[in-house]
Amino acid sequence: MNDNRLLWRYAGLAMQFLVGIALTLFAGYKLDEVAGYSMPLAVWALPLLFIVFIIYKIIKDTQSKK
């Protein structure tokens, strides 16, 4: 039973990660389109910021509590 709960927890985290990456890519694409940049700056920056935030959140959530 405990293994199943852990599986669903990581599956949920993976889905949040995939949806978050997709949304930030789409938002970055639209932002670059509106701003008229010749180089896709927001397409690179927004997902990178999202990944850094998620890694920070995972580290903070999995730290041992004192």
All heavy atoms as TSV, in Angstrom:
chain	resi	resn	atom	element	x	y	z
A	1	MET	N	N	0.823	-1.199	0.000
A	1	MET	CA	C	0.000	0.000	0.000
A	1	MET	C	C	0.863	1.257	0.000
A	1	MET	O	O	0.592	2.192	-0.713
A	1	MET	CB	C	-0.931	-0.041	1.215
A	1	MET	CG	C	-1.833	1.133	1.335
A	1	MET	SD	S	-3.091	1.046	0.060
A	1	MET	CE	C	-4.047	2.432	0.460
A	2	ASN	N	N	1.921	1.273	0.799
A	2	ASN	CA	C	2.793	2.439	0.878
A	2	ASN	C	C	3.528	2.669	-0.432
A	2	ASN	O	O	3.729	3.807	-0.830
A	2	ASN	CB	C	3.782	2.276	2.029
A	2	ASN	CG	C	4.476	3.586	2.355
A	2	ASN	OD1	O	4.011	4.649	1.975
A	2	ASN	ND2	N	5.578	3.494	3.056
A	3	ASP	N	N	3.930	1.582	-1.124
A	3	ASP	CA	C	4.608	1.715	-2.407
A	3	ASP	C	C	3.696	2.346	-3.447
A	3	ASP	O	O	4.140	3.135	-4.276
A	3	ASP	CB	C	5.094	0.353	-2.908
A	3	ASP	CG	C	6.212	-0.215	-2.055
A	3	ASP	OD1	O	6.873	0.591	-1.356
A	3	ASP	OD2	O	6.405	-1.431	-2.074
A	4	ASN	N	N	2.434	2.008	-3.411
A	4	ASN	CA	C	1.468	2.560	-4.350
A	4	ASN	C	C	1.294	4.063	-4.137
A	4	ASN	O	O	1.188	4.817	-5.097
A	4	ASN	CB	C	0.137	1.839	-4.186
A	4	ASN	CG	C	-0.572	1.666	-5.497
A	4	ASN	OD1	O	-0.048	1.975	-6.548
A	4	ASN	ND2	N	-1.782	1.152	-5.406
A	5	ARG	N	N	1.277	4.497	-2.908
A	5	ARG	CA	C	1.137	5.923	-2.586
A	5	ARG	C	C	2.342	6.702	-3.097
A	5	ARG	O	O	2.209	7.787	-3.654
A	5	ARG	CB	C	0.975	6.120	-1.087
A	5	ARG	CG	C	0.731	7.556	-0.702
A	5	ARG	CD	C	0.509	7.728	0.765
A	5	ARG	NE	N	-0.680	6.992	1.165
A	5	ARG	CZ	C	-0.880	6.516	2.374
A	5	ARG	NH1	N	0.021	6.692	3.314
A	5	ARG	NH2	N	-1.985	5.873	2.682
A	6	LEU	N	N	3.529	6.133	-2.934
A	6	LEU	CA	C	4.752	6.765	-3.406
A	6	LEU	C	C	4.760	6.859	-4.930
A	6	LEU	O	O	5.176	7.873	-5.496
A	6	LEU	CB	C	5.970	5.981	-2.904
A	6	LEU	CG	C	7.324	6.621	-3.069
A	6	LEU	CD1	C	7.385	7.946	-2.329
A	6	LEU	CD2	C	8.402	5.690	-2.544
A	7	LEU	N	N	4.277	5.820	-5.591
A	7	LEU	CA	C	4.187	5.819	-7.049
A	7	LEU	C	C	3.292	6.951	-7.540
A	7	LEU	O	O	3.647	7.682	-8.467
A	7	LEU	CB	C	3.666	4.471	-7.543
A	7	LEU	CG	C	3.379	4.375	-9.035
A	7	LEU	CD1	C	4.675	4.421	-9.819
A	7	LEU	CD2	C	2.608	3.111	-9.338
A	8	TRP	N	N	2.128	7.103	-6.926
A	8	TRP	CA	C	1.205	8.160	-7.336
A	8	TRP	C	C	1.772	9.549	-7.045
A	8	TRP	O	O	1.533	10.489	-7.792
A	8	TRP	CB	C	-0.151	7.987	-6.654
A	8	TRP	CG	C	-0.953	6.906	-7.295
A	8	TRP	CD1	C	-1.275	5.703	-6.759
A	8	TRP	CD2	C	-1.504	6.917	-8.611
A	8	TRP	NE1	N	-1.991	4.966	-7.662
A	8	TRP	CE2	C	-2.153	5.683	-8.815
A	8	TRP	CE3	C	-1.506	7.847	-9.644
A	8	TRP	CZ2	C	-2.797	5.367	-9.999
A	8	TRP	CZ3	C	-2.156	7.525	-10.823
A	8	TRP	CH2	C	-2.788	6.307	-10.990
A	9	ARG	N	N	2.529	9.661	-5.967
A	9	ARG	CA	C	3.136	10.951	-5.638
A	9	ARG	C	C	4.130	11.370	-6.719
A	9	ARG	O	O	4.118	12.499	-7.187
A	9	ARG	CB	C	3.820	10.854	-4.283
A	9	ARG	CG	C	4.435	12.140	-3.836
A	9	ARG	CD	C	5.004	12.011	-2.454
A	9	ARG	NE	N	5.579	13.262	-2.015
A	9	ARG	CZ	C	6.258	13.417	-0.927
A	9	ARG	NH1	N	6.427	12.399	-0.111
A	9	ARG	NH2	N	6.760	14.577	-0.603
A	10	TYR	N	N	4.986	10.436	-7.137
A	10	TYR	CA	C	5.968	10.754	-8.177
A	10	TYR	C	C	5.321	10.901	-9.545
A	10	TYR	O	O	5.774	11.699	-10.370
A	10	TYR	CB	C	7.074	9.703	-8.206
A	10	TYR	CG	C	8.019	9.848	-7.045
A	10	TYR	CD1	C	8.237	8.791	-6.175
A	10	TYR	CD2	C	8.680	11.043	-6.798
A	10	TYR	CE1	C	9.098	8.929	-5.096
A	10	TYR	CE2	C	9.531	11.192	-5.724
A	10	TYR	CZ	C	9.743	10.128	-4.884
A	10	TYR	OH	O	10.584	10.264	-3.826
A	11	ALA	N	N	4.269	10.170	-9.808
A	11	ALA	CA	C	3.548	10.321	-11.068
A	11	ALA	C	C	2.908	11.706	-11.139
A	11	ALA	O	O	2.923	12.357	-12.191
A	11	ALA	CB	C	2.488	9.240	-11.211
A	12	GLY	N	N	2.364	12.173	-10.031
A	12	GLY	CA	C	1.791	13.516	-9.984
A	12	GLY	C	C	2.849	14.582	-10.170
A	12	GLY	O	O	2.635	15.577	-10.881
A	13	LEU	N	N	4.000	14.383	-9.565
A	13	LEU	CA	C	5.098	15.336	-9.721
A	13	LEU	C	C	5.566	15.379	-11.170
A	13	LEU	O	O	5.832	16.456	-11.720
A	13	LEU	CB	C	6.255	14.950	-8.798
A	13	LEU	CG	C	7.454	15.875	-8.792
A	13	LEU	CD1	C	7.056	17.259	-8.294
A	13	LEU	CD2	C	8.542	15.297	-7.914
A	14	ALA	N	N	5.651	14.224	-11.827
A	14	ALA	CA	C	6.061	14.164	-13.229
A	14	ALA	C	C	5.053	14.877	-14.128
A	14	ALA	O	O	5.442	15.606	-15.054
A	14	ALA	CB	C	6.226	12.717	-13.662
A	15	MET	N	N	3.771	14.698	-13.852
A	15	MET	CA	C	2.750	15.369	-14.657
A	15	MET	C	C	2.805	16.882	-14.471
A	15	MET	O	O	2.678	17.638	-15.435
A	15	MET	CB	C	1.353	14.853	-14.308
A	15	MET	CG	C	1.038	13.517	-14.908
A	15	MET	SD	S	1.210	13.463	-16.704
A	15	MET	CE	C	-0.008	14.648	-17.208
A	16	GLN	N	N	3.004	17.336	-13.235
A	16	GLN	CA	C	3.145	18.774	-12.991
A	16	GLN	C	C	4.340	19.328	-13.747
A	16	GLN	O	O	4.276	20.414	-14.323
A	16	GLN	CB	C	3.322	19.041	-11.502
A	16	GLN	CG	C	2.084	18.874	-10.691
A	16	GLN	CD	C	2.354	19.120	-9.208
A	16	GLN	OE1	O	3.440	19.496	-8.807
A	16	GLN	NE2	N	1.337	18.888	-8.394
A	17	PHE	N	N	5.428	18.575	-13.760
A	17	PHE	CA	C	6.634	19.005	-14.451
A	17	PHE	C	C	6.381	19.117	-15.954
A	17	PHE	O	O	6.726	20.127	-16.577
A	17	PHE	CB	C	7.774	18.026	-14.159
A	17	PHE	CG	C	9.088	18.438	-14.721
A	17	PHE	CD1	C	9.816	19.456	-14.138
A	17	PHE	CD2	C	9.605	17.814	-15.833
A	17	PHE	CE1	C	11.027	19.852	-14.654
A	17	PHE	CE2	C	10.812	18.192	-16.358
A	17	PHE	CZ	C	11.529	19.220	-15.771
A	18	LEU	N	N	5.768	18.100	-16.548
A	18	LEU	CA	C	5.517	18.105	-17.990
A	18	LEU	C	C	4.544	19.213	-18.400
A	18	LEU	O	O	4.770	19.911	-19.388
A	18	LEU	CB	C	4.990	16.748	-18.437
A	18	LEU	CG	C	5.997	15.605	-18.399
A	18	LEU	CD1	C	5.318	14.288	-18.741
A	18	LEU	CD2	C	7.143	15.865	-19.339
A	19	VAL	N	N	3.486	19.382	-17.637
A	19	VAL	CA	C	2.519	20.429	-17.943
A	19	VAL	C	C	3.155	21.805	-17.756
A	19	VAL	O	O	2.947	22.714	-18.573
A	19	VAL	CB	C	1.244	20.279	-17.082
A	19	VAL	CG1	C	0.356	21.494	-17.182
A	19	VAL	CG2	C	0.489	19.027	-17.491
A	20	GLY	N	N	3.950	21.963	-16.715
A	20	GLY	CA	C	4.626	23.241	-16.477
A	20	GLY	C	C	5.589	23.599	-17.589
A	20	GLY	O	O	5.639	24.749	-18.037
A	21	ILE	N	N	6.358	22.620	-18.054
A	21	ILE	CA	C	7.284	22.866	-19.173
A	21	ILE	C	C	6.498	23.244	-20.428
A	21	ILE	O	O	6.861	24.184	-21.148
A	21	ILE	CB	C	8.173	21.629	-19.428
A	21	ILE	CG1	C	9.147	21.436	-18.278
A	21	ILE	CG2	C	8.931	21.756	-20.741
A	21	ILE	CD1	C	10.198	22.506	-18.144
A	22	ALA	N	N	5.432	22.530	-20.702
A	22	ALA	CA	C	4.620	22.827	-21.888
A	22	ALA	C	C	4.024	24.230	-21.815
A	22	ALA	O	O	4.056	24.979	-22.802
A	22	ALA	CB	C	3.515	21.788	-22.047
A	23	LEU	N	N	3.514	24.607	-20.654
A	23	LEU	CA	C	2.924	25.942	-20.512
A	23	LEU	C	C	3.960	27.055	-20.626
A	23	LEU	O	O	3.705	28.079	-21.252
A	23	LEU	CB	C	2.177	26.055	-19.183
A	23	LEU	CG	C	0.867	25.292	-19.089
A	23	LEU	CD1	C	0.288	25.398	-17.683
A	23	LEU	CD2	C	-0.128	25.806	-20.105
A	24	THR	N	N	5.134	26.845	-20.037
A	24	THR	CA	C	6.161	27.884	-20.135
A	24	THR	C	C	6.722	27.976	-21.552
A	24	THR	O	O	7.065	29.072	-22.003
A	24	THR	CB	C	7.300	27.655	-19.123
A	24	THR	OG1	O	7.855	26.353	-19.300
A	24	THR	CG2	C	6.808	27.832	-17.703
A	25	LEU	N	N	6.807	26.859	-22.260
A	25	LEU	CA	C	7.229	26.919	-23.665
A	25	LEU	C	C	6.215	27.689	-24.505
A	25	LEU	O	O	6.590	28.541	-25.323
A	25	LEU	CB	C	7.409	25.510	-24.230
A	25	LEU	CG	C	8.704	24.803	-23.885
A	25	LEU	CD1	C	8.659	23.350	-24.329
A	25	LEU	CD2	C	9.881	25.508	-24.515
A	26	PHE	N	N	4.947	27.398	-24.303
A	26	PHE	CA	C	3.897	28.095	-25.051
A	26	PHE	C	C	3.895	29.587	-24.712
A	26	PHE	O	O	3.820	30.432	-25.608
A	26	PHE	CB	C	2.531	27.472	-24.740
A	26	PHE	CG	C	1.403	28.146	-25.450
A	26	PHE	CD1	C	1.200	27.943	-26.794
A	26	PHE	CD2	C	0.538	28.991	-24.763
A	26	PHE	CE1	C	0.166	28.573	-27.466
A	26	PHE	CE2	C	-0.500	29.619	-25.409
A	26	PHE	CZ	C	-0.690	29.415	-26.775
A	27	ALA	N	N	3.985	29.908	-23.417
A	27	ALA	CA	C	3.997	31.319	-23.010
A	27	ALA	C	C	5.231	32.028	-23.558
A	27	ALA	O	O	5.143	33.183	-24.014
A	27	ALA	CB	C	3.957	31.421	-21.483
A	28	GLY	N	N	6.373	31.371	-23.543
A	28	GLY	CA	C	7.585	31.957	-24.093
A	28	GLY	C	C	7.475	32.191	-25.585
A	28	GLY	O	O	7.910	33.223	-26.102
A	29	TYR	N	N	6.884	31.247	-26.293
A	29	TYR	CA	C	6.683	31.399	-27.735
A	29	TYR	C	C	5.793	32.595	-28.031
A	29	TYR	O	O	6.099	33.418	-28.896
A	29	TYR	CB	C	6.080	30.117	-28.308
A	29	TYR	CG	C	5.780	30.197	-29.778
A	29	TYR	CD1	C	6.797	30.117	-30.716
A	29	TYR	CD2	C	4.474	30.360	-30.229
A	29	TYR	CE1	C	6.522	30.201	-32.068
A	29	TYR	CE2	C	4.191	30.446	-31.573
A	29	TYR	CZ	C	5.220	30.364	-32.492
A	29	TYR	OH	O	4.940	30.452	-33.834
A	30	LYS	N	N	4.685	32.692	-27.302
A	30	LYS	CA	C	3.762	33.821	-27.519
A	30	LYS	C	C	4.414	35.152	-27.134
A	30	LYS	O	O	4.224	36.160	-27.802
A	30	LYS	CB	C	2.462	33.616	-26.729
A	30	LYS	CG	C	1.593	32.541	-27.295
A	30	LYS	CD	C	1.151	32.902	-28.704
A	30	LYS	CE	C	0.236	31.848	-29.270
A	30	LYS	NZ	N	-0.153	32.153	-30.650
A	31	LEU	N	N	5.166	35.159	-26.041
A	31	LEU	CA	C	5.851	36.381	-25.612
A	31	LEU	C	C	6.876	36.825	-26.646
A	31	LEU	O	O	6.970	38.016	-26.959
A	31	LEU	CB	C	6.514	36.149	-24.255
A	31	LEU	CG	C	7.153	37.351	-23.588
A	31	LEU	CD1	C	6.107	38.408	-23.278
A	31	LEU	CD2	C	7.856	36.916	-22.315
A	32	ASP	N	N	7.639	35.899	-27.202
A	32	ASP	CA	C	8.594	36.238	-28.254
A	32	ASP	C	C	7.889	36.731	-29.506
A	32	ASP	O	O	8.374	37.649	-30.181
A	32	ASP	CB	C	9.461	35.024	-28.603
A	32	ASP	CG	C	10.545	34.762	-27.586
A	32	ASP	OD1	O	10.932	35.711	-26.868
A	32	ASP	OD2	O	11.011	33.613	-27.502
A	33	GLU	N	N	6.751	36.134	-29.783
A	33	GLU	CA	C	5.971	36.538	-30.954
A	33	GLU	C	C	5.465	37.971	-30.798
A	33	GLU	O	O	5.550	38.778	-31.728
A	33	GLU	CB	C	4.798	35.574	-31.120
A	33	GLU	CG	C	4.087	35.647	-32.430
A	33	GLU	CD	C	3.019	34.574	-32.500
A	33	GLU	OE1	O	1.912	34.788	-31.947
A	33	GLU	OE2	O	3.291	33.524	-33.118
A	34	VAL	N	N	4.952	38.294	-29.624
A	34	VAL	CA	C	4.433	39.642	-29.367
A	34	VAL	C	C	5.559	40.670	-29.321
A	34	VAL	O	O	5.433	41.765	-29.871
A	34	VAL	CB	C	3.622	39.667	-28.042
A	34	VAL	CG1	C	3.307	41.076	-27.609
A	34	VAL	CG2	C	2.361	38.849	-28.192
A	35	ALA	N	N	6.677	40.311	-28.685
A	35	ALA	CA	C	7.793	41.244	-28.543
A	35	ALA	C	C	8.554	41.411	-29.854
A	35	ALA	O	O	9.238	42.418	-30.038
A	35	ALA	CB	C	8.734	40.758	-27.448
A	36	GLY	N	N	8.463	40.452	-30.746
A	36	GLY	CA	C	9.116	40.548	-32.037
A	36	GLY	C	C	10.610	40.281	-32.005
A	36	GLY	O	O	11.343	40.780	-32.850
A	37	TYR	N	N	11.057	39.501	-31.027
A	37	TYR	CA	C	12.475	39.154	-30.967
A	37	TYR	C	C	12.843	38.232	-32.133
A	37	TYR	O	O	12.078	37.357	-32.507
A	37	TYR	CB	C	12.815	38.428	-29.664
A	37	TYR	CG	C	12.648	39.252	-28.420
A	37	TYR	CD1	C	12.006	38.728	-27.310
A	37	TYR	CD2	C	13.146	40.541	-28.341
A	37	TYR	CE1	C	11.856	39.476	-26.155
A	37	TYR	CE2	C	13.003	41.292	-27.196
A	37	TYR	CZ	C	12.350	40.755	-26.105
A	37	TYR	OH	O	12.201	41.494	-24.978
A	38	SER	N	N	14.031	38.451	-32.685
A	38	SER	CA	C	14.488	37.559	-33.746
A	38	SER	C	C	15.057	36.270	-33.162
A	38	SER	O	O	15.099	35.242	-33.820
A	38	SER	CB	C	15.555	38.252	-34.602
A	38	SER	OG	O	16.677	38.587	-33.807
A	39	MET	N	N	15.505	36.349	-31.912
A	39	MET	CA	C	16.039	35.181	-31.224
A	39	MET	C	C	15.034	34.759	-30.144
A	39	MET	O	O	14.491	35.624	-29.445
A	39	MET	CB	C	17.371	35.555	-30.576
A	39	MET	CG	C	18.172	34.408	-30.073
A	39	MET	SD	S	19.816	34.979	-29.691
A	39	MET	CE	C	20.001	34.274	-28.095
A	40	PRO	N	N	14.772	33.468	-29.969
A	40	PRO	CA	C	13.749	33.027	-29.012
A	40	PRO	C	C	14.224	33.108	-27.553
A	40	PRO	O	O	14.534	32.105	-26.924
A	40	PRO	CB	C	13.474	31.595	-29.430
A	40	PRO	CG	C	14.748	31.135	-30.052
A	40	PRO	CD	C	15.321	32.346	-30.730
A	41	LEU	N	N	14.261	34.300	-27.009
A	41	LEU	CA	C	14.749	34.490	-25.643
A	41	LEU	C	C	13.803	33.916	-24.593
A	41	LEU	O	O	14.225	33.193	-23.693
A	41	LEU	CB	C	14.988	35.974	-25.374
A	41	LEU	CG	C	16.084	36.645	-26.188
A	41	LEU	CD1	C	16.092	38.140	-25.912
A	41	LEU	CD2	C	17.421	36.033	-25.886
A	42	ALA	N	N	12.543	34.244	-24.684
A	42	ALA	CA	C	11.576	33.800	-23.679
A	42	ALA	C	C	11.336	32.294	-23.758
A	42	ALA	O	O	11.064	31.656	-22.740
A	42	ALA	CB	C	10.262	34.557	-23.828
A	43	VAL	N	N	11.462	31.724	-24.957
A	43	VAL	CA	C	11.286	30.272	-25.105
A	43	VAL	C	C	12.375	29.540	-24.323
A	43	VAL	O	O	12.153	28.447	-23.815
A	43	VAL	CB	C	11.309	29.870	-26.599
A	43	VAL	CG1	C	11.411	28.366	-26.772
A	43	VAL	CG2	C	10.075	30.388	-27.304
A	44	TRP	N	N	13.541	30.131	-24.205
A	44	TRP	CA	C	14.623	29.527	-23.428
A	44	TRP	C	C	14.552	29.920	-21.959
A	44	TRP	O	O	14.805	29.098	-21.078
A	44	TRP	CB	C	15.984	29.948	-23.992
A	44	TRP	CG	C	16.320	29.237	-25.239
A	44	TRP	CD1	C	16.100	29.675	-26.514
A	44	TRP	CD2	C	16.903	27.945	-25.365
A	44	TRP	NE1	N	16.523	28.739	-27.411
A	44	TRP	CE2	C	17.028	27.667	-26.740
A	44	TRP	CE3	C	17.337	27.003	-24.453
A	44	TRP	CZ2	C	17.568	26.475	-27.200
A	44	TRP	CZ3	C	17.887	25.820	-24.916
A	44	TRP	CH2	C	17.990	25.566	-26.275
A	45	ALA	N	N	14.243	31.181	-21.673
A	45	ALA	CA	C	14.322	31.686	-20.305
A	45	ALA	C	C	13.202	31.165	-19.402
A	45	ALA	O	O	13.470	30.768	-18.265
A	45	ALA	CB	C	14.307	33.212	-20.321
A	46	LEU	N	N	11.973	31.171	-19.874
A	46	LEU	CA	C	10.854	30.765	-19.015
A	46	LEU	C	C	10.937	29.297	-18.578
A	46	LEU	O	O	10.807	29.010	-17.380
A	46	LEU	CB	C	9.522	31.061	-19.703
A	46	LEU	CG	C	9.156	32.542	-19.814
A	46	LEU	CD1	C	7.815	32.700	-20.539
A	46	LEU	CD2	C	9.122	33.211	-18.478
A	47	PRO	N	N	11.175	28.352	-19.490
A	47	PRO	CA	C	11.318	26.963	-19.016
A	47	PRO	C	C	12.529	26.773	-18.098
A	47	PRO	O	O	12.471	25.987	-17.157
A	47	PRO	CB	C	11.477	26.148	-20.304
A	47	PRO	CG	C	10.857	26.975	-21.348
A	47	PRO	CD	C	11.108	28.393	-20.947
A	48	LEU	N	N	13.621	27.497	-18.372
A	48	LEU	CA	C	14.792	27.393	-17.502
A	48	LEU	C	C	14.472	27.870	-16.090
A	48	LEU	O	O	14.831	27.213	-15.109
A	48	LEU	CB	C	15.951	28.195	-18.081
A	48	LEU	CG	C	17.241	28.182	-17.282
A	48	LEU	CD1	C	17.795	26.775	-17.205
A	48	LEU	CD2	C	18.251	29.120	-17.898
A	49	LEU	N	N	13.771	28.983	-15.978
A	49	LEU	CA	C	13.363	29.474	-14.658
A	49	LEU	C	C	12.420	28.495	-13.967
A	49	LEU	O	O	12.510	28.277	-12.759
A	49	LEU	CB	C	12.700	30.844	-14.778
A	49	LEU	CG	C	13.619	31.993	-15.142
A	49	LEU	CD1	C	12.809	33.253	-15.411
A	49	LEU	CD2	C	14.639	32.233	-14.056
A	50	PHE	N	N	11.535	27.894	-14.738
A	50	PHE	CA	C	10.608	26.909	-14.180
A	50	PHE	C	C	11.364	25.699	-13.636
A	50	PHE	O	O	11.081	25.212	-12.544
A	50	PHE	CB	C	9.594	26.477	-15.248
A	50	PHE	CG	C	8.648	25.422	-14.778
A	50	PHE	CD1	C	7.593	25.744	-13.943
A	50	PHE	CD2	C	8.807	24.095	-15.154
A	50	PHE	CE1	C	6.712	24.775	-13.494
A	50	PHE	CE2	C	7.942	23.124	-14.718
A	50	PHE	CZ	C	6.886	23.463	-13.884
A	51	ILE	N	N	12.342	25.198	-14.391
A	51	ILE	CA	C	13.127	24.045	-13.963
A	51	ILE	C	C	13.906	24.361	-12.688
A	51	ILE	O	O	13.948	23.551	-11.760
A	51	ILE	CB	C	14.060	23.567	-15.095
A	51	ILE	CG1	C	13.228	22.964	-16.219
A	51	ILE	CG2	C	15.082	22.557	-14.582
A	51	ILE	CD1	C	14.011	22.697	-17.493
A	52	VAL	N	N	14.503	25.553	-12.622
A	52	VAL	CA	C	15.240	25.954	-11.416
A	52	VAL	C	C	14.296	26.013	-10.221
A	52	VAL	O	O	14.624	25.533	-9.133
A	52	VAL	CB	C	15.949	27.305	-11.637
A	52	VAL	CG1	C	16.474	27.880	-10.336
A	52	VAL	CG2	C	17.078	27.145	-12.643
A	53	PHE	N	N	13.105	26.575	-10.407
A	53	PHE	CA	C	12.123	26.652	-9.336
A	53	PHE	C	C	11.697	25.264	-8.867
A	53	PHE	O	O	11.601	25.006	-7.661
A	53	PHE	CB	C	10.900	27.455	-9.793
A	53	PHE	CG	C	9.767	27.427	-8.812
A	53	PHE	CD1	C	9.831	28.157	-7.646
A	53	PHE	CD2	C	8.645	26.652	-9.053
A	53	PHE	CE1	C	8.790	28.125	-6.726
A	53	PHE	CE2	C	7.600	26.610	-8.145
A	53	PHE	CZ	C	7.679	27.352	-6.981
A	54	ILE	N	N	11.449	24.351	-9.801
A	54	ILE	CA	C	11.020	22.997	-9.452
A	54	ILE	C	C	12.122	22.255	-8.700
A	54	ILE	O	O	11.849	21.552	-7.710
A	54	ILE	CB	C	10.585	22.223	-10.715
A	54	ILE	CG1	C	9.271	22.770	-11.244
A	54	ILE	CG2	C	10.459	20.736	-10.431
A	54	ILE	CD1	C	8.084	22.626	-10.306
A	55	ILE	N	N	13.362	22.398	-9.138
A	55	ILE	CA	C	14.467	21.746	-8.437
A	55	ILE	C	C	14.582	22.283	-7.017
A	55	ILE	O	O	14.766	21.529	-6.063
A	55	ILE	CB	C	15.789	21.909	-9.219
A	55	ILE	CG1	C	15.736	21.065	-10.485
A	55	ILE	CG2	C	16.990	21.512	-8.365
A	55	ILE	CD1	C	16.896	21.283	-11.425
A	56	TYR	N	N	14.443	23.600	-6.849
A	56	TYR	CA	C	14.473	24.205	-5.515
A	56	TYR	C	C	13.344	23.647	-4.648
A	56	TYR	O	O	13.550	23.292	-3.488
A	56	TYR	CB	C	14.372	25.720	-5.631
A	56	TYR	CG	C	14.191	26.413	-4.310
A	56	TYR	CD1	C	15.267	26.578	-3.448
A	56	TYR	CD2	C	12.948	26.901	-3.916
A	56	TYR	CE1	C	15.112	27.206	-2.220
A	56	TYR	CE2	C	12.777	27.524	-2.707
A	56	TYR	CZ	C	13.864	27.681	-1.858
A	56	TYR	OH	O	13.699	28.294	-0.649
A	57	LYS	N	N	12.154	23.549	-5.222
A	57	LYS	CA	C	11.000	23.039	-4.481
A	57	LYS	C	C	11.204	21.580	-4.073
A	57	LYS	O	O	10.885	21.191	-2.942
A	57	LYS	CB	C	9.748	23.176	-5.338
A	57	LYS	CG	C	8.492	22.756	-4.631
A	57	LYS	CD	C	7.278	22.926	-5.516
A	57	LYS	CE	C	6.089	22.377	-4.790
A	57	LYS	NZ	N	5.057	21.890	-5.663
A	58	ILE	N	N	11.743	20.762	-4.970
A	58	ILE	CA	C	11.979	19.353	-4.660
A	58	ILE	C	C	13.004	19.218	-3.538
A	58	ILE	O	O	12.821	18.430	-2.605
A	58	ILE	CB	C	12.431	18.586	-5.914
A	58	ILE	CG1	C	11.262	18.441	-6.883
A	58	ILE	CG2	C	12.987	17.220	-5.555
A	58	ILE	CD1	C	11.650	17.909	-8.239
A	59	ILE	N	N	14.067	19.994	-3.611
A	59	ILE	CA	C	15.092	19.942	-2.563
A	59	ILE	C	C	14.516	20.375	-1.225
A	59	ILE	O	O	14.747	19.741	-0.199
A	59	ILE	CB	C	16.312	20.799	-2.952
A	59	ILE	CG1	C	17.062	20.138	-4.101
A	59	ILE	CG2	C	17.247	21.004	-1.762
A	59	ILE	CD1	C	18.149	20.991	-4.698
A	60	LYS	N	N	13.738	21.447	-1.237
A	60	LYS	CA	C	13.137	21.938	0.005
A	60	LYS	C	C	12.144	20.925	0.584
A	60	LYS	O	O	12.099	20.707	1.793
A	60	LYS	CB	C	12.447	23.271	-0.249
A	60	LYS	CG	C	11.995	23.953	1.006
A	60	LYS	CD	C	11.456	25.328	0.721
A	60	LYS	CE	C	10.994	25.961	2.005
A	60	LYS	NZ	N	10.462	27.284	1.810
A	61	ASP	N	N	11.342	20.287	-0.277
A	61	ASP	CA	C	10.336	19.318	0.186
A	61	ASP	C	C	10.943	18.024	0.685
A	61	ASP	O	O	10.368	17.356	1.546
A	61	ASP	CB	C	9.335	19.021	-0.918
A	61	ASP	CG	C	8.393	20.173	-1.188
A	61	ASP	OD1	O	8.364	21.120	-0.361
A	61	ASP	OD2	O	7.706	20.147	-2.229
A	62	THR	N	N	12.090	17.635	0.158
A	62	THR	CA	C	12.677	16.354	0.538
A	62	THR	C	C	13.756	16.476	1.605
A	62	THR	O	O	14.332	15.463	1.999
A	62	THR	CB	C	13.271	15.640	-0.692
A	62	THR	OG1	O	14.251	16.482	-1.302
A	62	THR	CG2	C	12.182	15.292	-1.688
A	63	GLN	N	N	14.020	17.678	2.086
A	63	GLN	CA	C	14.977	17.855	3.168
A	63	GLN	C	C	14.479	17.164	4.429
A	63	GLN	O	O	13.272	17.103	4.671
A	63	GLN	CB	C	15.120	19.341	3.518
A	63	GLN	CG	C	16.212	20.054	2.848
A	63	GLN	CD	C	16.262	21.498	3.303
A	63	GLN	OE1	O	15.358	22.005	3.969
A	63	GLN	NE2	N	17.307	22.164	2.937
A	64	SER	N	N	15.416	16.680	5.201
A	64	SER	CA	C	15.010	16.097	6.470
A	64	SER	C	C	14.623	17.213	7.438
A	64	SER	O	O	15.290	18.238	7.520
A	64	SER	CB	C	16.150	15.269	7.070
A	64	SER	OG	O	17.252	16.099	7.341
A	65	LYS	N	N	13.540	17.031	8.112
A	65	LYS	CA	C	13.025	18.039	9.033
A	65	LYS	C	C	13.720	17.863	10.376
A	65	LYS	O	O	13.852	16.778	10.892
A	65	LYS	CB	C	11.527	17.877	9.202
A	65	LYS	CG	C	10.786	17.818	7.892
A	65	LYS	CD	C	9.868	18.967	7.727
A	65	LYS	CE	C	8.945	18.864	6.548
A	65	LYS	NZ	N	9.456	18.852	5.267
A	66	LYS	N	N	14.169	18.966	10.953
A	66	LYS	CA	C	14.872	18.905	12.242
A	66	LYS	C	C	13.987	19.333	13.365
A	66	LYS	O	O	13.084	20.023	13.329
A	66	LYS	CB	C	16.112	19.784	12.216
A	66	LYS	CG	C	17.161	19.220	11.288
A	66	LYS	CD	C	18.395	20.039	11.358
A	66	LYS	CE	C	19.457	19.445	10.451
A	66	LYS	NZ	N	20.682	20.149	10.484
